[in-house]
Amino acid sequence: MEEHGKQGSGGSALRKFLSSEAAGGILLMAAAALAMIIANSPLGHGYHDLLHSAVSPALTDKLGPMTAHLWINDGLMAVFFLYVGLEIKRELVDGRLSTWGQRRLPVVAAIGGMAVPAAIYLAFAGGDPALSNGWAIPAATDIAFAMGVLALLGSRAPTSLKLFLVTVAIVDDMGAVAIIAFFYTAGLDITALAFAAAILGGMMIMNRTGVRSIPLYLIGFGLLWYAVLLSGVHATIAGVLAAFAVPIIRTPGAPDSPDSPLHKLEHALATPVAFFIVPLFGFANAGVDVAGITIDEMLAPMPMGIAAGLFIGKQIGIFGVVWLAVKTGFASKPRGATWLQIYAVAILCGIGFTMSLFIGGLAFPTIELIDEAKLGTLAGSILAALVGYSLLRVAPLDKNHAREEAEQEQEIARDGDIADLCDEVEVKA
């Protein structure tokens, strides 16, 4: 990974983002594998006891005493969603989703990649009312895990497809956030919601009046998180709401004031999110005891629906929509990529992992059902990773691959990196 702030490096925020996501994805794989090993070893009981023992008093009557698992899923993951929100806002205002022409392909691909997996899941499990609430589990794509797989392929993965996967996953994240907010919320506390709205309103006023102090926005985020936690809406939504209140200065920013709070905060969060929060979440949620699980249990409607939704639904939904969009002239095909490579990346989008595990924990009330959801998520994600990787490994490169890679690398190098600009100003000062 490139060292941030190294003058003359020619690095860009985009390159650093791709690098951190890829390296973080590899670490996430390792953390999930370690969790599975421990959960199926003599240390398994200690692993579960450590995660589910109370470590602090209750913050709400609904959650009860706060365990390490709750602090990770409701606390640290709110920081993850803050980072996701910052990333979404930057892309919409100042990135690769800032114009309709840039949004067309990833938006329609993400919609297809969410709708088809949900439909396949309901085909397997929708007949049982106890399982139907899990329809959104296979709808998400894990950007870190998928980028980690692409990183293992090196130059055989075209840059255009890495960027395509990133933008599809970002749109996917928008959909997942909306789904969590509207479909996995119960027992709303109107008073707490009013406090949350007032705090968010205050943060928006700070933005409008030119306040650029990152600590003030982080204080607002903390207060908003607690109000949302009390309201009954899942606390992680506070992260996305807070992100949209943080000011952004479009690249390259005003010459006399290059300090964009959003760019700086996103850059500051990239490392802890990629290398601590997401792997810790994977370690805390992937540990399923598979000892004694029978074939019949693996082929039960819920795990099969999730696995089929991720592996089959994602590739059909994304590749089918991309093919249709290109053939009808609605959008352009990713540069320097073959149809087989595009199909392989559509399969990789079936790696649901982090967001799928997260939604699975919200969708069901019992440990048994949550573990079934984890089995389906792990099976579908691993299958998508292995098949997508293998297909990309053997897929012939486009005849213009070398030229397109060189041109896109030059384009990325030309992207303004506001964070590096801020560092240069700080060094000179």
C-alpha positions as CSV (number, residue, x, y, z in Angstrom):
1,M,0.0,0.0,0.0
2,E,1.2,3.5,-0.9
3,E,2.3,5.7,2.0
4,H,-0.1,8.6,2.3
5,G,1.3,12.1,2.0
6,K,4.4,11.1,0.1
7,Q,5.1,14.1,-2.1
8,G,5.5,13.5,-5.8
9,S,4.1,10.0,-5.6
10,G,1.4,10.8,-8.2
11,G,-1.0,8.7,-6.1
12,S,-4.7,9.3,-6.1
13,A,-7.5,8.8,-3.6
14,L,-9.0,6.2,-6.0
15,R,-5.8,4.2,-6.1
16,K,-5.4,4.3,-2.3
17,F,-9.1,3.3,-2.0
18,L,-8.7,0.3,-4.3
19,S,-5.5,-0.8,-2.5
20,S,-6.9,-0.5,1.0
21,E,-10.1,-2.4,0.0
22,A,-8.1,-5.2,-1.5
23,A,-5.7,-5.6,1.4
24,G,-8.5,-5.3,3.9
25,G,-10.5,-7.9,2.0
26,I,-7.6,-10.4,2.2
27,L,-7.4,-9.7,6.0
28,L,-11.2,-10.2,6.2
29,M,-10.8,-13.6,4.6
30,A,-8.2,-14.5,7.1
31,A,-10.3,-13.3,10.1
32,A,-13.4,-15.2,8.9
33,A,-11.3,-18.4,8.4
34,L,-9.8,-18.0,11.9
35,A,-13.3,-17.6,13.4
36,M,-14.5,-20.8,11.7
37,I,-11.5,-22.7,12.9
38,I,-11.9,-21.5,16.5
39,A,-15.7,-22.1,16.5
40,N,-15.1,-25.7,15.5
41,S,-12.3,-26.4,18.0
42,P,-12.2,-26.9,21.7
43,L,-12.0,-23.1,22.0
44,G,-15.5,-22.8,20.5
45,H,-17.3,-22.3,23.8
46,G,-14.9,-19.7,25.0
47,Y,-15.2,-17.9,21.6
48,H,-19.0,-17.6,22.0
49,D,-18.9,-16.8,25.7
50,L,-16.4,-14.0,25.0
51,L,-18.6,-12.5,22.4
52,H,-21.9,-12.8,24.2
53,S,-21.0,-12.0,27.8
54,A,-22.0,-8.6,29.2
55,V,-19.2,-6.1,29.2
56,S,-21.1,-2.9,30.0
57,P,-24.5,-1.8,31.3
58,A,-27.5,-1.6,29.0
59,L,-27.9,1.4,26.8
60,T,-31.5,0.6,26.0
61,D,-34.0,-1.8,27.5
62,K,-34.5,-3.3,24.0
63,L,-30.9,-4.5,23.7
64,G,-30.2,-5.3,27.4
65,P,-26.7,-5.4,28.7
66,M,-24.1,-4.6,26.1
67,T,-21.9,-7.5,25.0
68,A,-18.8,-7.4,22.9
69,H,-20.9,-8.7,20.0
70,L,-23.4,-5.8,20.4
71,W,-20.6,-3.2,20.6
72,I,-19.1,-4.6,17.4
73,N,-22.4,-4.9,15.4
74,D,-24.1,-1.8,16.7
75,G,-21.2,0.4,17.7
76,L,-18.1,-0.2,15.5
77,M,-20.3,-1.0,12.5
78,A,-21.8,2.5,12.8
79,V,-18.3,3.8,12.1
80,F,-18.2,1.4,9.1
81,F,-21.5,2.9,7.9
82,L,-20.1,6.4,8.4
83,Y,-17.2,5.5,6.1
84,V,-19.7,4.0,3.6
85,G,-21.8,7.2,3.7
86,L,-18.7,9.4,3.2
87,E,-17.7,7.2,0.2
88,I,-21.2,7.3,-1.3
89,K,-21.4,11.1,-0.9
90,R,-18.0,11.7,-2.4
91,E,-18.8,9.4,-5.4
92,L,-22.1,11.2,-6.0
93,V,-20.7,14.7,-5.7
94,D,-17.1,14.4,-6.8
95,G,-16.5,10.9,-8.1
96,R,-17.4,8.3,-10.6
97,L,-21.2,8.6,-9.9
98,S,-21.3,12.4,-10.3
99,T,-23.0,12.4,-13.7
100,W,-25.9,10.3,-15.1
101,G,-23.6,9.0,-17.8
102,Q,-21.3,7.5,-15.2
103,R,-24.2,6.2,-13.0
104,R,-26.1,4.4,-15.7
105,L,-24.3,1.0,-15.9
106,P,-23.6,0.6,-12.1
107,V,-27.1,1.7,-11.1
108,V,-29.0,-0.7,-13.4
109,A,-26.5,-3.5,-12.7
110,A,-26.9,-3.0,-8.9
111,I,-30.7,-3.0,-9.2
112,G,-30.6,-6.2,-11.2
113,G,-28.1,-7.6,-8.7
114,M,-30.4,-6.9,-5.8
115,A,-33.7,-7.8,-7.3
116,V,-32.9,-11.2,-8.8
117,P,-31.2,-12.7,-5.6
118,A,-34.1,-11.5,-3.5
119,A,-36.6,-13.2,-5.9
120,I,-34.6,-16.4,-5.9
121,Y,-34.4,-16.4,-2.1
122,L,-38.2,-16.0,-1.8
123,A,-38.7,-18.8,-4.3
124,F,-36.8,-21.1,-1.9
125,A,-38.0,-19.7,1.4
126,G,-40.9,-17.4,0.8
127,G,-43.5,-20.0,1.4
128,D,-42.6,-20.0,5.1
129,P,-43.5,-16.8,6.9
130,A,-40.8,-17.4,9.5
131,L,-38.1,-17.2,6.7
132,S,-39.5,-14.6,4.4
133,N,-37.9,-11.7,6.3
134,G,-34.5,-12.8,5.1
135,W,-35.2,-11.8,1.5
136,A,-32.6,-9.0,1.5
137,I,-29.7,-11.2,2.8
138,P,-28.4,-12.2,-0.7
139,A,-28.9,-8.7,-2.1
140,A,-25.6,-7.2,-0.9
141,T,-22.1,-7.3,-2.3
142,D,-19.0,-7.3,0.0
143,I,-16.7,-4.8,-1.7
144,A,-13.7,-5.6,0.5
145,F,-13.9,-9.4,0.1
146,A,-14.5,-9.1,-3.7
147,M,-11.6,-6.6,-4.1
148,G,-9.4,-9.0,-2.1
149,V,-10.1,-11.7,-4.6
150,L,-9.3,-9.4,-7.5
151,A,-6.1,-8.4,-5.8
152,L,-5.0,-12.0,-5.9
153,L,-5.3,-11.9,-9.7
154,G,-3.0,-9.0,-10.2
155,S,-2.9,-7.6,-13.7
156,R,-5.3,-10.3,-15.0
157,A,-8.2,-8.3,-13.5
158,P,-8.7,-5.2,-15.8
159,T,-8.8,-1.8,-14.0
160,S,-12.1,-1.0,-15.7
161,L,-13.7,-4.1,-14.0
162,K,-12.2,-3.2,-10.6
163,L,-13.8,0.3,-11.0
164,F,-17.1,-1.3,-12.2
165,L,-17.2,-3.6,-9.2
166,V,-16.5,-0.7,-6.8
167,T,-19.3,1.5,-8.3
168,V,-21.8,-1.4,-8.4
169,A,-21.0,-2.2,-4.7
170,I,-21.4,1.5,-3.7
171,V,-24.8,1.6,-5.3
172,D,-25.5,-1.7,-3.7
173,D,-24.6,-0.2,-0.4
174,M,-27.1,2.6,-0.9
175,G,-29.8,0.0,-1.5
176,A,-28.7,-2.0,1.6
177,V,-28.8,1.1,3.8
178,A,-32.3,1.9,2.6
179,I,-33.4,-1.7,3.1
180,I,-32.1,-1.7,6.7
181,A,-33.8,1.6,7.5
182,F,-37.2,0.8,6.1
183,F,-37.5,-3.0,6.5
184,Y,-35.5,-3.9,9.6
185,T,-36.8,-1.3,12.0
186,A,-39.4,-2.0,14.7
187,G,-40.9,-0.4,17.8
188,L,-40.1,3.2,17.0
189,D,-39.7,5.7,19.8
190,I,-41.0,9.0,18.4
191,T,-39.3,11.1,21.1
192,A,-35.9,9.6,20.4
193,L,-36.5,10.0,16.6
194,A,-37.3,13.7,17.2
195,F,-34.0,14.1,19.1
196,A,-32.1,12.3,16.3
197,A,-33.8,14.7,13.7
198,A,-32.8,17.7,15.8
199,I,-29.2,16.5,16.1
200,L,-29.0,15.8,12.3
201,G,-30.6,19.2,11.7
202,G,-27.9,20.9,13.8
203,M,-25.2,19.1,11.8
204,M,-26.7,20.2,8.6
205,I,-26.8,23.8,9.8
206,M,-23.1,23.5,10.7
207,N,-22.4,22.4,7.2
208,R,-24.5,25.3,5.7
209,T,-22.8,27.9,7.9
210,G,-19.3,26.8,6.9
211,V,-18.2,24.9,10.0
212,R,-15.4,22.6,9.0
213,S,-14.2,21.2,12.3
214,I,-14.1,17.4,12.0
215,P,-14.2,16.9,15.8
216,L,-17.5,18.8,16.0
217,Y,-19.0,16.5,13.3
218,L,-17.7,13.4,15.2
219,I,-19.3,14.6,18.4
220,G,-22.5,15.1,16.4
221,F,-22.2,11.6,15.0
222,G,-21.8,10.2,18.5
223,L,-24.9,12.0,19.8
224,L,-26.9,11.0,16.7
225,W,-25.8,7.4,17.1
226,Y,-27.2,7.2,20.7
227,A,-30.4,8.9,19.7
228,V,-30.9,6.5,16.8
229,L,-30.1,3.6,19.0
230,L,-32.8,4.7,21.4
231,S,-35.3,5.3,18.6
232,G,-35.6,1.7,17.4
233,V,-34.0,2.4,14.0
234,H,-30.8,0.3,13.7
235,A,-28.0,2.5,15.2
236,T,-25.7,2.0,12.2
237,I,-28.0,4.2,10.0
238,A,-26.7,7.1,12.1
239,G,-23.3,6.6,10.4
240,V,-24.8,7.2,6.9
241,L,-26.9,10.2,8.0
242,A,-23.9,11.8,9.7
243,A,-21.8,11.3,6.6
244,F,-24.2,13.3,4.5
245,A,-23.8,16.3,6.9
246,V,-20.0,16.4,6.5
247,P,-19.0,19.2,4.1
248,I,-17.2,18.4,0.9
249,I,-15.0,20.6,-1.3
250,R,-15.0,19.4,-4.9
251,T,-11.5,18.3,-6.1
252,P,-9.2,20.0,-6.5
253,G,-10.7,22.5,-4.0
254,A,-10.0,26.2,-3.7
255,P,-6.3,26.9,-4.0
256,D,-6.3,28.9,-0.8
257,S,-8.5,26.4,1.2
258,P,-7.9,22.8,0.1
259,D,-9.1,21.4,3.4
260,S,-12.2,19.2,2.5
261,P,-13.6,17.7,5.7
262,L,-15.2,14.8,3.9
263,H,-12.0,13.8,2.0
264,K,-9.9,14.1,5.2
265,L,-12.3,12.1,7.4
266,E,-12.8,9.4,4.8
267,H,-9.1,9.1,4.4
268,A,-8.6,9.0,8.2
269,L,-11.2,6.2,8.6
270,A,-10.0,4.1,5.6
271,T,-7.3,2.2,7.6
272,P,-9.1,1.5,10.8
273,V,-12.2,0.4,8.9
274,A,-10.4,-1.8,6.4
275,F,-7.8,-3.3,8.8
276,F,-9.7,-3.4,12.2
277,I,-13.5,-2.9,12.1
278,V,-14.4,-5.1,9.1
279,P,-12.1,-8.0,10.0
280,L,-13.2,-7.8,13.6
281,F,-16.8,-7.9,12.4
282,G,-16.0,-10.9,10.2
283,F,-14.2,-12.6,13.2
284,A,-17.2,-12.0,15.5
285,N,-19.9,-13.1,13.0
286,A,-18.4,-15.9,10.8
287,G,-17.8,-18.4,13.6
288,V,-20.4,-21.0,13.0
289,D,-20.1,-24.5,14.5
290,V,-20.6,-26.8,11.6
291,A,-20.0,-30.0,13.6
292,G,-23.0,-32.3,13.3
293,I,-24.6,-30.3,10.5
294,T,-26.3,-32.8,8.1
295,I,-26.7,-32.6,4.4
296,D,-30.5,-32.1,5.0
297,E,-29.8,-29.0,7.1
298,M,-27.4,-27.6,4.5
299,L,-30.1,-28.1,1.9
300,A,-32.8,-26.5,4.0
301,P,-34.8,-23.7,2.3
302,M,-33.0,-20.8,4.0
303,P,-29.4,-21.7,3.5
304,M,-30.1,-22.9,0.0
305,G,-32.1,-19.7,-0.8
306,I,-29.3,-17.4,0.4
307,A,-26.5,-19.4,-1.3
308,A,-28.5,-19.6,-4.6
309,G,-29.4,-16.0,-4.4
310,L,-25.7,-15.0,-4.0
311,F,-24.2,-17.3,-6.4
312,I,-26.9,-17.7,-9.1
313,G,-29.0,-14.6,-8.6
314,K,-26.1,-12.1,-8.6
315,Q,-24.6,-13.4,-11.8
316,I,-27.9,-13.5,-13.6
317,G,-29.1,-10.1,-12.3
318,I,-25.8,-8.2,-12.9
319,F,-24.6,-9.8,-16.1
320,G,-28.0,-10.0,-17.7
321,V,-28.6,-6.3,-17.1
322,V,-25.1,-5.3,-18.2
323,W,-25.5,-7.3,-21.4
324,L,-28.9,-5.8,-22.1
325,A,-27.8,-2.2,-21.3
326,V,-24.8,-2.5,-23.7
327,K,-26.7,-4.2,-26.5
328,T,-29.5,-1.6,-26.4
329,G,-27.0,1.3,-26.3
330,F,-28.1,2.4,-22.9
331,A,-24.6,2.2,-21.5
332,S,-21.1,1.4,-22.6
333,K,-19.2,-1.8,-22.0
334,P,-16.3,-1.5,-19.5
335,R,-13.1,-0.7,-21.5
336,G,-10.6,-3.4,-22.1
337,A,-12.7,-6.2,-20.7
338,T,-14.2,-9.2,-22.5
339,W,-17.7,-10.5,-21.9
340,L,-16.2,-13.6,-20.1
341,Q,-14.4,-11.3,-17.7
342,I,-17.5,-9.2,-17.1
343,Y,-19.4,-12.4,-16.4
344,A,-16.7,-13.5,-13.9
345,V,-16.9,-10.2,-12.1
346,A,-20.7,-10.6,-11.9
347,I,-20.1,-13.9,-10.2
348,L,-17.7,-12.2,-7.8
349,C,-20.4,-9.7,-6.9
350,G,-22.1,-12.8,-5.2
351,I,-19.7,-12.4,-2.3
352,G,-22.2,-11.0,0.2
353,F,-20.3,-11.7,3.4
354,T,-20.1,-8.6,5.6
355,M,-23.4,-6.9,4.6
356,S,-25.2,-10.3,4.2
357,L,-24.1,-11.4,7.7
358,F,-25.2,-8.1,9.1
359,I,-28.6,-8.2,7.5
360,G,-29.0,-11.8,8.6
361,G,-28.5,-10.8,12.2
362,L,-31.3,-8.2,11.9
363,A,-33.7,-10.4,10.0
364,F,-34.2,-13.2,12.5
365,P,-34.9,-13.3,16.2
366,T,-33.3,-16.7,17.1
367,I,-29.7,-17.9,17.1
368,E,-30.7,-21.0,15.2
369,L,-32.1,-19.0,12.3
370,I,-29.2,-16.6,12.3
371,D,-26.8,-19.5,12.1
372,E,-28.7,-21.0,9.2
373,A,-28.4,-17.6,7.5
374,K,-24.7,-17.5,8.2
375,L,-24.3,-21.0,6.6
376,G,-26.0,-19.9,3.5
377,T,-24.0,-16.6,3.3
378,L,-20.7,-18.4,3.8
379,A,-21.5,-21.1,1.3
380,G,-22.7,-18.7,-1.4
381,S,-19.9,-16.2,-0.9
382,I,-17.2,-18.9,-0.9
383,L,-18.6,-20.5,-4.1
384,A,-18.8,-17.1,-5.8
385,A,-15.2,-16.3,-4.8
386,L,-13.8,-19.6,-6.0
387,V,-15.7,-19.7,-9.3
388,G,-15.3,-16.0,-10.1
389,Y,-11.5,-16.2,-9.3
390,S,-11.0,-19.4,-11.4
391,L,-12.9,-17.9,-14.4
392,L,-10.9,-14.7,-14.3
393,R,-7.7,-16.7,-14.0
394,V,-8.3,-18.6,-17.2
395,A,-10.3,-15.9,-19.2
396,P,-8.3,-14.6,-22.2
397,L,-7.4,-11.0,-22.0
398,D,-8.8,-8.4,-24.4
399,K,-6.6,-7.7,-27.4
400,N,-6.3,-4.1,-26.3
401,H,-5.7,-5.0,-22.6
402,A,-2.2,-3.5,-22.3
403,R,-3.0,-0.3,-24.0
404,E,-6.3,0.2,-22.0
405,E,-4.5,-0.5,-18.7
406,A,-1.8,2.1,-19.5
407,E,-4.4,4.7,-20.4
408,Q,-6.6,4.0,-17.3
409,E,-3.5,4.1,-15.1
410,Q,-2.7,7.6,-16.5
411,E,-6.3,8.7,-15.9
412,I,-6.2,7.5,-12.3
413,A,-2.8,9.2,-11.8
414,R,-4.4,12.5,-13.0
415,D,-7.2,12.3,-10.5
416,G,-6.8,15.0,-7.9
417,D,-6.0,13.7,-4.5
418,I,-7.3,16.3,-2.1
419,A,-5.9,14.4,0.9
420,D,-2.3,14.5,-0.5
421,L,-2.9,18.2,-1.3
422,C,-3.8,18.8,2.4
423,D,-0.7,16.9,3.5
424,E,1.5,19.1,1.3
425,V,0.0,22.2,2.7
426,E,0.5,21.0,6.2
427,V,4.1,20.0,5.5
428,K,4.9,23.4,4.0
429,A,3.2,25.2,6.9
